[in-house]
Amino acid sequence: MAENRASGYAEGVPCWVDAQLPDVEAGKRFYGELFGWTFEESYGASTWALKDGAPVAALAPKTDGRMPTVWTVHFATPDAEALARRVRDAGGQVVIVPVPVGDLGTTALVTDAEGAVFGLWQAARHAGFGRRHEPGTFAWAELYARDTERANAFYGGLFHDALFGPGARPDFGRAAVSDVFPAEMPPHFLVHFAVEDCADSLEAVHRLGGRVQAPPFSTSYGLVAVVTDNQGASFALLQR
């Protein structure tokens, strides 16, 4: 699979995650303790989370209290405008049209045909994850869909090479919402962070004021527990 030379990530590969939080300072305390992250200021009001000095995520303040407190996964693309059009043509929606983020790159926010929200990232100076697939960094994104066949068609058409191309090693999968969550839960992406020991990490989540949504369960890609942070943002812990 040919890599997008501008970003280092081929189109359709998860390349960045960020959290919209009511209180970024509280988020820094929670995630700094849980994952060993350090922090530095980024563009605007956003803060980069670093693992061993490399960027692994961003924390941003919610600009509107009505916005959800949530982790969002962003997929790489060499052309955010073109990909946003393809999302719309496939039955999705464009929530935020592509907009430059200083000299870092261009971002957009879209939904799939069932309404699950995800981001697009067209890299300039900021390529995306500096580290991934190791403890304290992004490891997987699972789409929880109501209609898995519809999801297969949508993402299979949108990101075919990243999912099925030569040498593809996908970082995201899909499951039925009802496999883990109540049937009324809206379709959504769940960001997974790698941990060395799921039980130890769950203890830390409790100690830091978070809570468990789904206790550890086995998947084809590892042992997973779904939790929320101390402000209500959901994410998963993944022990390979």
SVG drawing of the C-alpha trace seen along z (x, -y; Angstrom):
<svg xmlns="http://www.w3.org/2000/svg" viewBox="-33 -30 44 43">
<polyline fill="none" stroke="black" stroke-width="0.4" points="0.0,0.0 1.5,-3.3 2.0,-5.8 0.9,-9.4 4.4,-11.0 3.0,-14.3 1.8,-12.6 3.5,-9.2 0.1,-7.7 -1.9,-6.2 -5.4,-7.4 -7.8,-5.7 -5.3,-5.0 -6.1,-6.4 -3.5,-9.0 -4.6,-11.2 -7.0,-11.3 -8.2,-14.2 -10.5,-14.8 -13.0,-17.7 -13.1,-18.3 -14.8,-20.8 -11.5,-21.1 -8.2,-20.5 -6.2,-20.8 -8.2,-18.1 -7.7,-16.0 -4.0,-16.5 -3.9,-15.3 -6.0,-12.2 -4.2,-11.1 -0.8,-12.1 -1.2,-9.8 -2.9,-7.0 -0.6,-6.9 2.5,-8.7 1.8,-11.6 3.5,-15.0 2.0,-18.0 2.9,-21.0 0.8,-23.8 -0.2,-23.3 -2.3,-25.3 -4.9,-27.7 -6.2,-26.4 -5.3,-22.8 -2.7,-20.9 -0.6,-18.1 -0.1,-14.9 3.4,-13.5 4.7,-10.0 8.5,-9.9 8.6,-13.3 6.5,-12.3 2.9,-13.6 0.3,-10.9 -3.0,-12.8 -4.5,-16.3 -6.7,-17.7 -8.9,-20.6 -11.4,-22.7 -15.1,-22.4 -16.1,-25.8 -19.8,-25.0 -21.2,-23.2 -23.7,-21.5 -20.9,-19.6 -20.2,-16.1 -17.2,-15.2 -15.6,-12.7 -12.6,-11.2 -12.5,-11.5 -10.4,-9.5 -9.0,-11.1 -8.2,-9.3 -5.4,-10.4 -6.0,-11.8 -3.9,-13.6 -7.0,-15.7 -9.5,-16.5 -11.8,-18.4 -12.0,-15.4 -12.5,-12.9 -15.3,-15.0 -17.1,-14.9 -16.7,-11.2 -18.1,-10.9 -21.1,-12.9 -21.5,-10.9 -21.5,-7.7 -24.4,-8.8 -22.4,-10.5 -22.5,-14.1 -19.9,-16.9 -20.2,-18.4 -17.3,-20.8 -15.9,-21.6 -12.2,-21.2 -10.3,-24.1 -6.6,-24.8 -5.1,-24.4 -2.3,-26.9 0.6,-25.3 -0.1,-21.9 -2.5,-20.6 -6.2,-20.6 -9.0,-19.1 -12.6,-18.2 -15.4,-16.5 -17.8,-14.1 -20.2,-11.3 -20.8,-8.0 -24.2,-6.9 -25.4,-6.0 -24.2,-9.1 -20.9,-7.9 -18.6,-10.9 -14.9,-10.8 -12.3,-13.3 -10.2,-13.8 -6.6,-15.0 -4.6,-16.3 -1.1,-16.7 1.3,-19.6 3.8,-20.1 2.0,-17.8 2.1,-14.2 0.0,-12.7 1.0,-10.1 4.7,-10.2 4.2,-6.9 1.5,-4.3 0.8,-0.6 2.7,-0.7 1.6,-1.2 0.1,-4.7 -0.5,-5.3 -3.3,-4.7 -3.7,-1.1 -7.1,-0.6 -10.4,-2.2 -13.6,-0.2 -16.7,-1.3 -19.9,-0.2 -22.6,-0.2 -26.3,0.7 -26.0,2.0 -22.7,3.7 -23.2,4.6 -24.0,0.9 -20.8,0.0 -18.8,2.5 -20.0,1.0 -19.4,-2.6 -15.9,-2.2 -14.9,0.6 -15.7,-1.9 -14.1,-4.9 -10.9,-3.3 -10.5,-0.2 -6.7,-0.2 -6.2,-0.9 -8.5,2.0 -7.9,4.5 -4.9,3.4 -1.6,5.2 0.2,5.0 -2.8,3.5 -2.7,3.8 -5.9,2.1 -6.1,0.2 -9.8,0.2 -12.7,2.7 -16.4,2.8 -18.9,4.5 -22.6,4.3 -23.5,1.8 -25.5,4.5 -22.3,6.6 -21.1,4.3 -23.5,1.4 -27.3,1.1 -29.1,1.2 -30.2,-2.4 -26.5,-3.6 -25.9,-5.7 -23.3,-4.4 -19.8,-5.7 -16.1,-5.1 -14.3,-4.0 -10.7,-4.9 -8.4,-2.3 -5.2,-3.0 -2.7,-0.2 -1.8,0.8 0.5,3.4 -1.9,4.7 -5.7,4.1 -6.4,4.8 -3.8,2.4 -5.0,-0.3 -8.6,0.2 -7.5,-0.3 -5.8,-3.6 -9.0,-4.7 -11.0,-4.2 -8.4,-6.0 -8.4,-9.0 -12.1,-9.4 -13.1,-7.6 -15.5,-4.6 -15.9,-1.3 -18.6,-1.1 -17.8,2.5 -15.5,4.8 -12.7,6.6 -13.8,8.8 -11.9,10.8 -11.8,9.7 -9.9,10.8 -7.4,8.0 -6.9,8.3 -8.4,7.9 -10.6,4.7 -12.2,2.7 -14.4,-0.3 -14.1,-3.2 -14.8,-6.9 -12.4,-9.5 -13.2,-11.8 -15.2,-14.1 -17.2,-11.5 -15.2,-10.9 -15.3,-7.2 -12.3,-5.3 -11.0,-1.7 -8.0,-0.1 -6.4,2.6 -4.1,5.3 -2.7,7.2"/>
</svg>
